């Protein structure tokens, strides 16, 4: 049986531990020459298509994927896939 299910009170010990959530939109490789030429207004093309899902990682471990949305005047991510999660039948 799952240890979390056996001792749910132990889970409470870690619920307030801060973790780092990272959302990766994309990346690219540039020669240093091009990096040094970047200025205000420069556009850097990323390696992912604009409609590709973004990756959500917690402390460097991929946990989900989603799509970028705008909520009021801020970016957000709508979760479309949770990695390794299988809903109960």
ABEGO torsion letter per residue (X at the ends): XBAAAABAAAAAAAAABBBBBBBBAEBBBBBAAAAAABBBGBBBBBABBAABBBBBBBGGBBABBBBBBBBEABBBBBBABBBGBBBBX
